[in-house]
């Protein structure tokens, strides 16, 4: 069915699809939806580097692919190095990189492959100043290999190696602030985004495309399989993560912070609103919930201060 041009113009996100049906993602997969938005923003003139993670499987088995763009499957720890090499090779060949008419080089890696295994390569990519974008889709565990904890797993969460139960062996560390590590490199642009707010995400993708130098986006992407949540609640969970300030939306551009929350002056919802829809938090005690709540509000206040001082 052909969609009239006047209808396309009224859409809040691009109409064209470059991520097709037939992929192998689980129902309600936040990563698959995020990848779809990336390809809506950048189109076929994109070179993706995807390491060992759910997304390298989601694309489909060779010789088939659900991704209508150039794709490199890479080793777990090498995403930052691979997009650095691709960018350098394109420039050596005389291609324009970044910009609306240039080739967009994108690293698309999970939190385990970014916050843990790939942190060194990510740091090198940022420090060298390559014209490319690194996206960490954050589903808060190693989902493709059996739901093991990563350093992005939140306090109180069940995983297969923080199993809960009578000994109360749930995750006892707070989530690593990867975005803060990235910003410490003083790159031109970094941001957080959520699949529940596609307009905000695509706007940030477009901004990353225009700004020279390395860019980084941390995308909140629920995983119903690993989170033990209903498959039809992924968008609601991603929205609640923002509304509770567990995962606030903001951007850092050339030293300045800007908060992008839907209602920035509204008090965050209680963290229980986010937790209660997920089986991975069923072992949390009231004391655990209070600890997580205090951490969330502390981080939120710190972010607001940064936006006030460096806004």
Secondary structure, DSSP 8 states (H G I E B T S, - for coil): ----HHHHHH-SS-----B-TT----TT-HHHHHHHHHHHHHTTSEEEEE-SSHHHHHT-STT--SB-SEEEE--TT-HHHHHHHHHHHHHHTT--BSSTTSBEEEEEEESIIIIITTHHHHHHHHHHT-S-EEEEEE-SSBTTTTSB--TT--TT--BTTB--STT-----S----HHHHHHTT--SEEEEEETT-HHHHHHHHHHHHHSSS-EEEEEE---HHHHT--GGGHHHHHHHHHHTTTT--EEEETTEEEE--TTTTS----THHHHTT-GGGTT--HHHHHHHHHHHHHHHHHHHHHHHH--
